[in-house]
Amino acid sequence: MCSNRNVRAPKIVDSFLTKVANFSETAVWVVGVLFIVEFVAVFICAYRAGRADEDEGRVITRRARPSGLIAGRYWSKSKVLVNRSGYINEMSLVDGTATKIERLIVYGIKLAFLLFWLAFVFGILTLLPSEPGVALAMLLIMLCIFCCAVTLIRRSRADALRKLAEKRPHRKTT
């Protein structure tokens, strides 16, 4: 009877690993498509956010966008009131000076990282039935990468919150 159990256990494990691999093959394609769509959305968001590092107080003259029959004849002028930096830092996210579009870009980049990581994990899981040792080692490496990235993100946010608390004047309650 023990020999019958030993024969059934590997078949059950092989069946489970095969089902995980089949699910992972489908999941890689789904997550890959989601990653591409989300990456394009972040790119469009960043493109529409505008240009950076234009001089303050300078008047910029541009040709209008073609939206009708005579739209190409007009020029638009706009004055740059405030100079904007070309990057988004953690401090601007914490203290509320980041615009809504900048927050969306940051959230989109974090989601893109997560989807890219999931695509790799599902790709590794497809190797599980044929190469379980290699797949488990690669999963461990991917888990370490994910944990390090999350720790780095949380640490930078905590540092920004600490710096913000140091900048604010302390109120005395009486």
C-alpha positions as CSV (number, residue, x, y, z in Angstrom):
1,M,0.0,0.0,0.0
2,C,2.9,2.4,0.7
3,S,4.3,1.8,-2.8
4,N,0.9,2.8,-4.3
5,R,1.0,6.1,-2.4
6,N,4.5,6.8,-3.6
7,V,3.5,6.3,-7.2
8,R,0.4,8.5,-6.9
9,A,2.2,11.4,-5.2
10,P,4.5,12.2,-8.1
11,K,1.6,12.0,-10.5
12,I,-0.4,14.5,-8.5
13,V,2.6,16.8,-8.2
14,D,3.4,16.6,-11.9
15,S,-0.3,17.3,-12.7
16,F,-0.3,20.3,-10.4
17,L,3.0,21.7,-11.9
18,T,1.6,21.2,-15.4
19,K,-1.6,23.1,-14.5
20,V,0.5,25.9,-12.9
21,A,2.6,26.1,-16.1
22,N,-0.4,26.2,-18.4
23,F,-2.0,29.0,-16.3
24,S,1.3,30.9,-16.3
25,E,1.6,30.7,-20.1
26,T,-1.8,32.4,-20.4
27,A,-1.0,34.9,-17.5
28,V,2.3,35.9,-19.2
29,W,0.4,37.0,-22.3
30,V,-2.3,38.8,-20.3
31,V,0.2,40.6,-18.0
32,G,2.4,41.4,-21.0
33,V,-0.5,43.1,-22.9
34,L,-1.5,45.0,-19.7
35,F,2.2,46.1,-19.3
36,I,2.3,47.4,-22.9
37,V,-1.0,49.2,-22.6
38,E,-0.1,50.8,-19.3
39,F,3.4,51.8,-20.5
40,V,1.9,53.5,-23.5
41,A,-0.6,55.3,-21.2
42,V,2.3,56.5,-19.0
43,F,4.2,57.7,-22.1
44,I,1.1,59.6,-23.4
45,C,0.6,61.1,-19.9
46,A,4.3,62.2,-19.8
47,Y,4.2,63.6,-23.3
48,R,1.0,65.6,-22.6
49,A,2.5,67.0,-19.3
50,G,4.5,69.4,-21.4
51,R,8.1,70.5,-21.8
52,A,10.3,71.3,-18.9
53,D,13.0,74.0,-18.3
54,E,11.5,76.9,-20.3
55,D,12.6,80.3,-19.1
56,E,10.4,82.2,-16.7
57,G,8.8,85.3,-18.0
58,R,9.6,84.5,-21.6
59,V,6.9,84.7,-24.3
60,I,6.8,81.6,-26.5
61,T,5.2,81.8,-29.9
62,R,3.9,78.6,-31.5
63,R,2.0,77.6,-34.5
64,A,-1.6,76.6,-33.6
65,R,-2.6,73.0,-33.9
66,P,-4.6,72.3,-37.1
67,S,-8.2,72.0,-36.1
68,G,-10.0,73.5,-39.0
69,L,-9.7,74.9,-42.5
70,I,-7.9,78.1,-41.5
71,A,-6.2,77.0,-38.3
72,G,-2.7,77.1,-39.8
73,R,-2.8,80.8,-40.3
74,Y,-2.8,81.7,-36.6
75,W,0.0,81.7,-34.1
76,S,-0.5,81.3,-30.4
77,K,1.5,83.1,-27.7
78,S,1.9,81.9,-24.1
79,K,4.0,83.3,-21.3
80,V,5.9,80.9,-19.0
81,L,5.1,82.1,-15.5
82,V,7.0,79.5,-13.5
83,N,10.0,77.4,-14.4
84,R,9.4,73.7,-14.0
85,S,12.0,71.0,-13.3
86,G,12.3,68.1,-15.6
87,Y,11.9,65.4,-13.0
88,I,9.5,64.4,-10.2
89,N,11.0,63.9,-6.7
90,E,9.7,62.2,-3.7
91,M,9.5,65.5,-1.7
92,S,7.1,67.0,-4.2
93,L,4.9,64.0,-3.9
94,V,4.9,64.1,-0.1
95,D,4.4,67.8,0.4
96,G,1.7,68.1,-2.2
97,T,3.4,70.3,-4.7
98,A,3.3,67.6,-7.4
99,T,0.6,68.1,-10.0
100,K,-2.1,65.5,-10.6
101,I,-0.5,64.4,-13.8
102,E,2.9,64.0,-12.1
103,R,1.2,61.8,-9.4
104,L,-0.4,59.7,-12.2
105,I,2.9,59.3,-13.9
106,V,4.5,58.0,-10.7
107,Y,1.6,55.6,-10.0
108,G,1.8,54.4,-13.6
109,I,5.6,53.8,-13.3
110,K,5.0,51.8,-10.1
111,L,2.3,49.8,-11.8
112,A,4.5,49.2,-14.8
113,F,7.2,47.8,-12.5
114,L,4.7,45.5,-10.9
115,L,3.4,44.2,-14.2
116,F,6.9,43.7,-15.6
117,W,7.8,41.8,-12.4
118,L,4.7,39.7,-12.7
119,A,5.4,38.9,-16.4
120,F,8.9,37.6,-15.3
121,V,7.4,35.5,-12.5
122,F,4.8,33.9,-14.7
123,G,7.4,33.3,-17.3
124,I,9.5,31.5,-14.7
125,L,6.5,29.5,-13.5
126,T,6.2,28.0,-17.0
127,L,9.6,26.4,-16.4
128,L,8.4,24.7,-13.2
129,P,7.5,21.2,-14.6
130,S,10.6,20.8,-16.7
131,E,13.2,22.6,-14.6
132,P,11.9,22.9,-11.0
133,G,15.3,23.7,-9.4
134,V,16.1,26.5,-11.9
135,A,12.6,27.9,-11.6
136,L,12.7,28.0,-7.9
137,A,16.1,29.6,-7.8
138,M,14.9,32.3,-10.3
139,L,11.7,32.8,-8.3
140,L,13.8,33.4,-5.2
141,I,16.0,36.0,-7.1
142,M,12.9,37.7,-8.4
143,L,11.4,37.8,-4.9
144,C,14.6,39.4,-3.6
145,I,14.5,42.0,-6.4
146,F,10.9,42.9,-5.6
147,C,11.6,43.2,-1.8
148,C,14.6,45.4,-2.4
149,A,12.6,47.7,-4.8
150,V,9.7,48.0,-2.3
151,T,12.1,48.7,0.5
152,L,13.8,51.4,-1.5
153,I,10.5,53.0,-2.4
154,R,9.3,53.0,1.2
155,R,12.6,54.2,2.6
156,S,12.7,57.2,0.2
157,R,9.1,58.1,1.1
158,A,9.9,57.9,4.8
159,D,13.0,60.1,4.3
160,A,10.9,62.7,2.5
161,L,8.3,62.6,5.2
162,R,11.0,63.1,7.8
163,K,12.5,66.0,5.9
164,L,9.0,67.5,5.5
165,A,8.4,67.2,9.3
166,E,11.8,68.9,10.0
167,K,10.9,71.8,7.7
168,R,7.5,72.5,9.2
169,P,7.5,74.7,12.3
170,H,6.5,72.9,15.5
171,R,3.3,74.2,17.0
172,K,3.0,74.7,20.7
173,T,-0.3,73.6,22.1
174,T,-1.3,75.4,25.3
